[in-house]
Amino acid sequence: MLQTIRDRATGWFAYIVLGLIILTFALFGIEQYVGGGGPLDAAEVNGEAISQQQFQQGYQRERQRAQALLGDRLDEAQLKREVLERMIDERLLEQFVRSAGLRIGDDQLQAAIFAIEAFKLPDGQFSKDLYERALRQQGYSPQGFQEMLRASLAIDQLREGVGSTVLLTPHEQQRLVELAAQRRELAVLRLSLDAARHRQTPPTEAELEAYYQQHAQRYVDPERVKLEYLELKLDALAGDAMPTEDAIRAAYDERRADFVKPEERAVSHILVRLPENPTPEQVEQAEAKAQALHARLASGRVGFDALVKEIREGQDATLEAGDLGTLAQGVMDPSFDQALFALKAVGDLSEPVRTDFGFHLIRVDGITPEHAQPLDEVRAQLVQALRRQQAERRFFEAADKLSSLAFENPDSLAPVAQALGLRLETSGWLTREGDGGPLFGNPRLMEAAFGDEVLRQGRNSEPVQLAPDDIVVVRVAEHQDAKPLGLDDARERVLADLGEARAREALAQAAQALRERLLGGSAPAEAAQAAQAGLEQPGMVRRNAPGIDPAVLREAFRLNPPAAGKPAVGGVELAGGDRAVVVVRAVEAGKTEDLELAEREALFAQVRAQLGQAELRGLVDELRRNARIATHPDRL
C-alpha cells in the first residue's frame, strides 16, 4: 500500500493526497483551538460551571464513604450520576440564596470553622496547622474552603427558614399522637433456625456436586497480600521534653481569656406552668396566679422556702418549685437569663418572668463572681498543650518528609524508615477486606494497598491518613492471586452452605404454612403447638415496646389493622435467621396523655423537619424546571 502511494505520488494524485493531509491537520488544529485545549466542565447551571475538579473533589469524598459502606457492591457509574445531580441541586440553591439576599457574615463563618472537630486539638482549641493540613489533603485552598462553607451555611439558613414555616394544625398533631402512641395486641410465633438445621438429612453426593457447580464462584481462595508499612503517629513524637517556664508564661498570657470563669449564680424558682399552645385566657390566668404568689412573698406573710415546700406537698399540677442548681449566663431561656442576672444580690426575687414553660419567680441563692484562674491552677493544661503543639510541628514536618521520601524512593520503604527513624513493619496475609483491626480494617488503606500502582507496579502507596494524627504508607511485600477451589478442597464449606440453604428454605415454607393456618382461623396457641413454634403473647404494646425484637415490632405496625373479626398476620426473618409469624388481634389509637410533653415536641419537630425537607425538595424541583442545565456524563 505504502509503495503504491510512493509510486503514484506524482502529478495530480500527489496534490490530492497532500490536500487531504493538510485538511486533516487543519481540522485537528481547529478542534484544539475551539474545544480541545481548555478545561472541560462536568455541568453548567444557568451559565455557571461545575468544573471537573469540583466534581472530582465531591465525588472522591462521597466514594470514600460509599466504599466503606458497600465495598465491592459500589456502583461507581450510579454514584457519579447521583453526586453530579446533588451538586446541581446545591448550585441551584446557592443561586437562589444569592438572589434572595441571604448571606453569612465573617463572624458566623469563623465560628463555624472553629466548631469543626477535625480542626481541634485534644484540649478543644482550634489548631491552624490542623486546619491548613486538612484543607490540603482534601484539595482545598483556604479561600476555596471558606467560599464553599459560606455557601453551605447560607443554604442551611434557607433550610432552617423553610423548616420554620411548616405548621401542624391541632388535628394533624392529634393524628400524629394517635399513630405514635398507638397500641397493638400481639401474638408472636417463633420458628427456630437451629431446629430446622437439626432436622436436615445429609445431602447426596449428586446434590452436593450440583450445589457446588451452581455456586462455584463462592469457593475461591481470595487474592492476598503481605504489606510492608510505616506508620507515623503524633503521640510517638511527643517525647518527654518540658516547655520552658517562659514558654508556659507566654502561653498563659496569650490564652488568659480562656481561663476566666464567668459569674455563676445558684438559683431557685417557682413556676406556674402553661399548657402546650396556650390560649390567651390560659396565659392571662397563669400570669395572674404568678402575680398572686409574688404578692404573698413580697408581703412577708410567707417565706420563699416555705412556699416551695407548700407547692411540693400540694396537688396543683400547674405549679413546680425547687432548686435549679448553679447557672452561668447564656444557659437558660433568654428572658429567664436576663431576669436572673438583673438581680443585684443574694436573696433578691424577680417579678414573674414568661418563658415557653410558663411564668417563673426567680430567687438568687448565691453568687460566684467572675474570676481568672491563676497560672498554677492551669499549668498542667498549658504544659500538655505546649507539648502537643511541639509534637504537631514535628508531626507535620515528618508527614511532609514521609510523603516526599516515599515518592522519591518508590521501590522501597527502607530508606524512608531510616531517614525518619521509623520502624519498618510487615503485616500478616490480608485480603481486600483487611483484618477488621484499627489499621488494616481501614477501607481507605486497603483500597490503597490493592490499587494498581501498589499491587501491580510494586510502588509505595500515597500516604493514607487514618486519623488527623495517624498516617500510613504501605507497599506489597508478597502477593498471591485468587484461585478457584475444587469440590474436594471446598467440601466442608459446600456442605455447610447447602445445609444452611436447605434449613432456611424449610423454615420459610413452615412460616408460610403457619400464616395460612392462622388466617384460616386457628388460635395462636393451637397453631404454635402444631408447628412446634415458640409462642409469646405480650398483649397491647407500643411501637417502641422494650423486650420485643425491633423487627417484630416493625412488622406488627406495618400490617393493616385486623378487619371483620379476623387477625392481621405477617411474617419476618429475624437477625439470627429465626422466623417470626406476627399476629395483630386489635388496634387502639394513642391518646395525648400517653406521650410526655418532651416526646410530643420531639415527634412534632421530626415531622416538621420531614415536611420542611419536602418543601425544600419542591423548591429545588421548581428551580430545576426554570433553569438552564447542561450535563456532560462523558466527562465524569
C-alpha positions in Angstrom: 0.0 0.0 0.0 2.7 2.5 1.0 4.8 1.5 -2.0 1.8 2.1 -4.3 1.3 5.6 -2.8 5.0 6.3 -3.4 4.8 5.1 -7.0 1.8 7.2 -7.8 2.6 10.3 -5.7 3.3 12.5 -8.8 1.2 14.9 -10.7 -2.5 15.4 -9.7 -2.6 12.4 -7.4 0.2 13.9 -5.2 -1.8 17.1 -4.9 -4.9 15.3 -3.8 -3.1 13.4 -1.1 -1.3 16.5 0.1 -4.6 18.3 0.2 -6.2 15.6 2.3 -3.3 15.6 4.7 -3.4 19.4 5.1 -7.2 19.3 5.6 -6.8 16.7 8.4 -4.2 18.7 10.2 -6.2 21.9 9.8 -9.3 20.3 11.3 -7.3 18.8 14.1 -5.8 22.2 14.9 -9.2 23.9 14.8 -10.6 21.3 17.2 -7.7 22.1 19.6 -8.4 25.8 19.4 -12.2 25.5 19.6 -12.7 22.9 22.3 -9.8 20.6 22.9 -7.3 22.8 24.7 -9.3 24.3 27.6 -10.8 22.8 30.8 -13.9 20.7 30.4 -16.8 21.2 32.8 -18.9 18.5 34.3 -22.1 20.6 34.0 -23.4 24.2 33.6 -26.2 25.6 35.7 -27.7 28.8 34.5 -24.4 29.7 32.9 -22.3 28.8 36.0 -19.9 25.9 35.5 -19.4 22.9 37.8 -15.8 22.1 36.9 -14.3 18.7 36.6 -12.1 19.5 39.6 -15.1 20.4 41.7 -16.9 17.3 40.6 -13.9 15.1 41.3 -13.4 16.5 44.8 -17.1 15.9 45.7 -17.1 12.5 44.1 -13.9 11.3 45.8 -15.3 12.3 49.2 -18.6 10.5 48.5 -16.8 7.5 47.1 -14.8 7.0 50.3 -17.9 7.0 52.4 -19.8 4.7 50.0 -16.9 2.3 49.7 -16.7 1.9 53.4 -20.5 1.0 53.5 -20.9 -1.0 50.3 -17.4 -2.4 49.4 -17.5 -4.4 46.2 -21.2 -3.6 45.7 -20.5 0.0 45.0 -21.8 1.1 41.5 -19.4 3.9 40.6 -21.3 5.0 37.5 -24.5 5.3 39.5 -22.6 7.2 42.3 -21.2 9.6 39.8 -24.6 10.4 38.5 -26.0 10.9 42.0 -23.1 13.2 43.0 -23.5 15.3 39.9 -27.2 15.7 40.5 -26.7 16.7 44.1 -24.1 19.3 43.1 -26.6 20.7 40.6 -29.2 21.0 43.3 -26.7 22.7 45.6 -25.7 25.1 42.8 -29.4 26.0 42.2 -29.9 26.6 45.9 -26.7 28.8 46.0 -28.1 30.9 43.2 -31.4 31.2 44.9 -29.8 32.2 48.2 -27.8 34.9 46.4 -30.8 36.2 44.6 -32.8 36.3 47.9 -30.0 38.3 49.6 -29.2 35.7 52.2 -25.5 35.9 53.3 -23.2 34.6 56.1 -21.1 37.2 57.9 -17.4 36.8 58.7 -18.1 36.2 62.4 -20.6 33.3 61.6 -18.1 31.8 59.2 -15.3 31.9 61.7 -17.4 30.4 64.4 -18.4 27.6 62.1 -14.8 26.9 61.2 -13.7 26.9 64.9 -16.5 24.5 65.7 -15.3 21.7 63.3 -13.9 18.9 65.4 -11.3 17.9 62.7 -9.6 21.3 63.3 -9.3 21.0 67.1 -6.6 19.8 69.4 -7.4 17.3 72.2 -7.9 20.2 74.6 -10.7 21.6 72.3 -8.6 24.5 71.0 -8.7 25.4 67.3 -5.4 24.5 65.5 -4.4 26.5 62.5 -1.9 23.8 61.5 -4.6 21.1 61.6 -6.9 23.3 59.6 -4.4 24.0 56.8 -3.3 20.4 56.6 -6.8 19.1 56.4 -7.6 21.5 53.6 -4.5 20.5 51.7 -5.4 16.8 52.0 -8.9 17.5 50.7 -7.6 19.6 47.8 -9.0 23.0 49.1 -7.3 26.3 49.4 -8.3 28.3 52.5 -10.2 30.8 50.3 -11.9 28.0 48.3 -12.9 26.2 51.5 -14.3 29.3 53.1 -16.3 30.1 49.9 -17.7 26.6 49.9 -18.5 26.7 53.7 -20.1 30.2 53.4 -22.4 28.9 50.6 -23.2 25.8 52.6 -24.1 27.8 55.7 -26.3 30.1 53.6 -28.2 27.1 52.2 -28.5 25.7 55.8 -30.0 29.1 56.7 -32.5 28.7 53.9 -33.3 25.1 55.0 -34.0 26.4 58.6 -36.1 29.2 57.2 -38.2 26.8 55.1 -38.5 24.3 58.0 -39.6 27.1 60.5 -42.6 27.9 58.2 -44.0 24.4 58.4 -47.1 24.4 60.7 -49.0 21.5 62.1 -52.7 22.0 62.8 -54.2 20.7 66.1 -56.0 18.0 64.1 -52.7 16.9 62.5 -51.0 16.9 65.8 -53.7 14.7 67.3 -53.4 12.3 64.4 -49.7 12.1 64.9 -50.2 11.3 68.6 -52.8 8.7 67.8 -50.3 7.0 65.4 -47.1 7.4 67.6 -48.8 6.2 70.8 -50.9 3.5 69.0 -51.1 0.2 70.8 -51.5 -3.2 69.1 -52.4 -6.6 70.7 -49.7 -9.0 69.5 -49.0 -12.7 69.5 -45.6 -13.8 68.1 -44.9 -17.4 67.0 -41.2 -18.1 66.6 -39.7 -20.8 64.4 -36.1 -21.8 65.2 -33.5 -22.0 62.5 -31.4 -24.3 64.8 -34.2 -26.8 64.9 -34.6 -26.6 61.1 -30.8 -27.3 60.8 -31.0 -30.4 63.0 -34.0 -31.8 61.0 -31.9 -31.7 57.8 -30.8 -35.1 56.3 -27.3 -35.3 54.8 -27.2 -34.4 51.1 -26.3 -37.0 48.5 -23.1 -36.6 46.5 -25.1 -35.6 43.5 -26.9 -32.8 45.4 -23.5 -31.6 46.8 -22.0 -31.6 43.3 -25.0 -29.7 41.8 -24.9 -27.1 44.6 -21.1 -26.6 44.1 -21.5 -26.2 40.3 -24.3 -23.7 40.8 -22.3 -21.6 43.3 -18.7 -22.3 42.2 -17.9 -18.6 42.2 -18.2 -18.6 46.0 -15.5 -21.1 46.6 -12.3 -19.2 45.9 -9.1 -18.6 47.8 -9.2 -14.8 47.7 -6.3 -12.6 46.5 -4.0 -11.9 49.4 -1.0 -9.6 50.2 1.6 -9.2 52.9 2.4 -5.5 53.3 5.4 -3.6 54.5 4.3 -0.4 56.1 5.4 2.7 58.0 3.1 4.4 60.5 3.6 7.9 61.6 1.7 8.8 64.8 1.7 12.2 66.6 1.7 10.6 70.1 5.0 8.9 69.3 6.6 12.3 68.6 5.5 14.0 71.8 8.6 12.9 73.8 9.3 13.9 77.4 10.6 17.4 76.7 9.2 20.0 79.1 8.5 23.5 77.8 10.4 26.3 79.5 8.9 28.5 82.2 9.0 31.5 79.8 7.0 29.5 77.2 4.5 28.5 79.8 4.0 32.1 81.0 3.8 33.3 77.4 1.1 30.7 76.6 -0.8 31.7 79.8 -0.7 35.4 78.8 -1.8 34.6 75.3 -4.7 32.5 76.5 -5.6 34.4 79.6 -9.1 35.0 78.4 -9.7 31.2 78.2 -9.0 30.9 81.9 -11.6 33.4 83.1 -14.5 31.7 84.8 -17.7 33.7 84.2 -20.0 34.7 87.0 -22.3 31.9 88.2 -25.5 32.1 90.3 -27.2 29.5 92.5 -30.9 29.7 91.7 -34.3 28.5 92.9 -37.6 29.1 91.2 -41.3 28.8 91.4 -43.0 28.0 88.0 -46.7 28.4 87.0 -46.9 26.0 84.1 -48.5 26.8 80.8 -50.1 24.1 78.6 -48.8 23.5 75.1 -50.2 26.1 72.6 -52.0 28.0 75.4 -54.9 30.3 74.7 -54.8 34.0 75.6 -57.1 33.2 78.5 -54.8 30.5 79.8 -51.8 32.8 79.6 -53.7 35.5 81.5 -54.8 33.1 84.2 -51.2 31.7 84.7 -49.8 35.3 84.9 -52.4 36.3 87.5 -51.5 33.2 89.5 -47.8 34.0 89.4 -48.5 37.6 90.4 -50.6 36.4 93.4 -47.7 34.2 94.5 -45.3 37.1 94.1 -47.6 39.3 96.2 -47.6 36.7 99.0 -43.8 36.6 99.0 -43.5 40.4 98.9 -45.9 40.9 101.8 -43.7 38.8 104.0 -46.6 36.5 105.1 -44.7 33.5 103.8 -41.1 32.8 103.0 -39.8 31.6 99.7 -38.6 28.2 101.1 -41.9 27.7 102.9 -43.8 28.4 99.7 -41.6 25.9 97.8 -42.4 23.3 100.4 -46.1 24.1 100.3 -46.1 23.7 96.4 -44.2 20.4 96.5 -46.6 19.0 99.1 -49.7 20.3 97.3 -51.7 18.7 94.5 -51.7 21.6 92.0 -50.2 20.2 88.8 -49.7 23.6 87.3 -47.1 24.6 89.9 -43.5 23.5 90.2 -40.8 24.7 92.6 -37.3 23.9 93.6 -33.5 24.4 93.2 -32.2 24.8 89.7 -28.5 24.5 90.7 -25.7 26.8 89.6 -26.2 28.6 86.3 -23.9 30.7 84.1 -25.1 33.4 81.8 -26.5 32.1 78.5 -27.6 28.7 79.7 -31.4 29.4 80.2 -34.1 30.9 78.1 -33.1 34.5 77.2 -35.9 36.1 79.2 -35.1 33.9 82.2 -31.4 34.6 81.8 -31.9 38.4 81.6 -34.1 38.5 84.7 -31.8 36.3 86.7 -28.6 38.4 86.0 -30.5 41.6 86.5 -31.0 40.8 90.2 -28.4 42.5 92.4 -27.9 40.4 95.5 -28.3 37.1 97.1 -32.0 36.7 98.2 -33.4 39.0 95.6 -36.6 37.9 93.9 -37.7 38.6 90.3 -41.1 39.7 89.1 -43.0 36.9 87.1 -40.9 36.0 84.0 -42.5 34.4 80.9 -40.8 31.6 79.1 -42.1 28.7 76.9 -42.7 26.7 80.1 -44.8 29.3 81.9 -44.2 32.1 84.4 -41.2 31.9 86.8 -40.4 33.6 90.1 -36.6 33.5 90.3 -34.6 33.8 93.5 -30.8 34.2 93.7 -29.4 31.8 96.3 -25.7 32.6 95.8 -23.3 34.5 93.5 -19.8 33.4 92.5 -18.2 36.4 90.8 -16.2 36.2 87.6 -12.6 35.3 88.3 -9.4 34.3 86.5 -7.7 31.0 87.3 -4.1 31.5 88.4 -1.2 30.1 86.4 -0.5 27.3 88.9 -4.1 26.1 88.6 -3.8 25.7 84.8 -0.1 24.9 84.5 -0.6 21.2 83.7 -3.1 22.0 81.0 -0.7 24.5 79.4 2.2 22.1 79.5 0.1 19.5 77.8 -1.0 21.9 75.1 2.6 23.2 74.5 3.9 19.6 74.3 1.1 18.8 71.9 1.9 21.9 69.7 5.6 20.9 69.7 4.7 17.3 68.7 2.3 18.7 66.0 5.1 20.7 64.4 7.3 17.6 64.4 4.4 15.5 63.0 3.6 17.9 60.1 7.3 18.2 59.2 7.7 14.4 59.4 4.5 13.9 57.4 5.8 16.1 54.6 9.1 14.3 54.6 7.3 10.9 54.6 5.3 11.9 51.5 8.3 13.2 49.6 10.7 10.3 50.5 8.1 7.7 49.7 7.6 9.3 46.3 11.3 9.7 45.7 12.1 6.1 46.7 9.1 4.3 45.0 10.6 0.8 45.2 11.5 0.6 48.9 10.4 1.9 52.3 13.7 1.1 53.9 15.4 4.5 53.1 12.2 6.3 54.3 12.2 4.4 57.6 15.9 5.2 58.1 15.6 8.9 57.3 12.7 9.4 59.7 13.7 6.9 62.4 10.6 4.8 61.9 10.3 1.1 62.3 9.5 -0.8 59.1 6.8 -3.3 59.9 5.3 -6.3 58.0 1.7 -7.5 58.2 0.3 -11.0 58.0 -1.6 -12.2 55.0 -4.5 -9.8 54.1 -7.4 -9.9 51.7 -9.1 -6.8 50.3 -11.5 -6.7 53.3 -8.5 -6.4 55.6 -8.5 -7.9 59.1 -11.1 -5.7 60.9 -8.4 -4.1 63.1 -7.8 -0.4 63.6 -5.0 -0.4 61.0 -5.8 -2.9 58.3 -9.5 -2.7 58.9 -9.5 0.8 57.4 -11.2 0.7 53.9 -9.0 3.6 52.6 -5.8 1.8 53.5 -6.9 -1.5 52.0 -8.1 0.3 48.8 -4.6 1.9 48.5 -2.9 -1.5 49.1 -4.9 -3.2 46.4 -4.7 -0.3 44.0 -3.0 -0.9 40.6 0.1 1.3 41.4 0.9 -0.5 44.6 -0.3 -4.0 43.7 0.7 -4.3 40.1 3.5 -1.8 39.7 5.2 -2.5 43.0 5.4 1.1 44.2 4.9 2.7 47.6 1.4 4.0 48.3 0.4 7.6 48.7 0.3 8.4 52.5 -3.1 7.4 53.9 -4.4 9.4 56.8 -6.3 7.1 59.2 -6.9 10.0 61.6 -5.7 13.6 61.8 -2.6 12.4 63.8 -2.0 9.0 62.2 -0.6 8.4 58.7 0.5 5.2 57.0 2.4 4.3 53.8 2.4 0.7 52.5 3.9 -1.4 49.8 3.4 -5.0 48.8 5.9 -7.4 50.2 4.3 -10.6 48.9 1.2 -11.2 46.6 -0.9 -14.3 45.9 -3.6 -14.2 43.2 -7.1 -15.6 43.8 -7.6 -19.2 42.8 -10.7 -21.4 42.5 -11.2 -24.2 45.0 -12.2 -27.7 43.7 -15.1 -29.5 45.4 -12.7 -31.7 47.4 -10.9 -28.6 48.9 -14.2 -26.7 49.5 -16.2 -29.8 50.6 -16.7 -28.6 54.2 -17.8 -25.1 53.1 -20.2 -26.5 50.5 -21.7 -29.0 53.0 -22.3 -26.1 55.5 -23.7 -23.7 52.8 -26.0 -26.3 51.3 -27.3 -27.4 54.8 -27.9 -23.7 55.7 -29.7 -23.0 52.4 -32.0 -26.1 52.9 -32.7 -25.2 56.5 -33.7 -21.6 55.6 -35.9 -22.8 52.8 -37.6 -25.3 55.0 -38.1 -22.6 57.7 -39.6 -20.2 55.1 -42.1 -22.9 54.0 -43.0 -23.7 57.6 -43.6 -20.0 58.3 -45.9 -19.7 55.3 -47.9 -22.8 56.3 -48.2 -21.3 59.8 -49.5 -18.0 58.5 -52.1 -19.8 56.4 -53.2 -21.8 59.4 -53.7 -18.6 61.5 -55.5 -16.9 58.7 -57.7 -20.0 58.4 -59.0 -19.4 62.0 -56.6 -21.4 64.2 -55.8 -19.8 67.6 -52.2 -18.8 68.1 -51.6 -21.4 70.9 -53.1 -24.2 68.8 -51.1 -23.2 65.7 -47.8 -22.9 67.7 -48.2 -26.3 69.2 -48.9 -27.9 65.8 -45.8 -26.2 64.2 -43.5 -26.7 67.2 -43.1 -22.9 67.4 -42.4 -20.8 70.4 -45.3 -18.5 71.5 -45.1 -15.1 73.1 -48.3 -13.1 73.8 -47.1 -9.6 75.1 -50.6 -8.2 74.7 -51.1 -4.5 74.0 -47.8 -2.9 73.1 -46.5 0.4 71.7 -44.2 0.5 68.6 -41.2 1.1 70.8 -42.0 -1.6 73.5 -39.0 -2.8 75.3 -38.1 -6.5 75.3 -39.6 -7.2 71.9 -37.4 -7.7 68.8 -37.5 -4.5 66.8 -38.1 -6.4 63.6 -41.2 -8.0 65.1 -42.5 -4.5 66.1 -41.8 -3.1 62.7 -43.7 -5.9 61.0 -46.6 -5.6 63.6 -47.1 -1.9 63.0 -46.7 -2.3 59.2 -49.7 -4.6 59.0 -53.1 -3.2 58.2 -55.5 -3.3 61.2 -57.5 -6.5 61.6 -60.9 -6.4 60.0 -64.2 -8.4 60.2 -63.1 -10.2 63.3 -60.0 -11.7 61.5 -56.5 -11.1 62.8 -53.8 -9.4 60.6 -50.9 -11.9 60.1 -47.4 -11.1 58.8 -44.0 -12.7 58.9 -40.4 -11.6 59.2 -36.9 -13.1 59.2 -35.1 -12.2 62.4 -31.4 -11.2 62.7 -30.2 -14.7 63.7 -32.1 -16.5 61.0 -35.2 -17.5 63.0 -38.6 -16.7 61.5 -41.4 -14.9 63.4 -45.1 -15.0 62.4 -46.7 -11.9 63.9 -50.4 -11.8 64.7 -52.2 -8.5 65.4 -55.6 -9.0 67.0 -56.6 -5.5 68.0 -55.5 -1.8 67.5 -56.0 1.0 69.9 -55.4 4.7 69.0 -53.0 6.7 71.2 -54.1 9.5 73.4 -52.4 12.8 74.2 -51.7 11.7 77.8 -49.8 8.6 76.5 -46.9 10.8 75.5 -44.8 13.1 77.7 -44.6 16.7 76.6 -41.0 16.3 75.5 -42.0 13.2 73.4 -44.8 15.1 71.7 -42.5 18.1 71.0 -39.8 15.7 69.6 -42.4 14.0 67.4 -43.8 17.3 66.0 -40.3 18.6 65.4 -39.4 15.4 63.5 -42.5 15.7 61.3 -42.0 19.4 60.7 -38.4 18.7 59.6 -39.6 16.0 57.2 -42.2 18.3 55.8 -39.6 21.1 55.6 -37.3 18.7 53.5 -40.3 18.1 51.2 -40.9 21.8 50.9 -37.2 22.3 50.1 -37.3 19.5 47.5 -40.3 21.2 45.9 -38.3 24.4 45.7 -35.4 22.6 44.1 -37.7 20.9 41.6 -39.2 24.3 40.7 -35.8 25.8 40.3 -34.8 22.9 38.0 -37.9 23.4 35.8 -36.9 27.0 35.2 -33.2 26.5 35.0 -30.8 26.0 32.0 -28.9 22.9 32.9 -26.4 21.1 30.7 -24.6 17.9 31.9 -21.7 16.1 30.3 -21.7 12.5 31.6 -18.9 11.6 29.2 -16.5 13.9 31.1 -17.1 12.4 34.5 
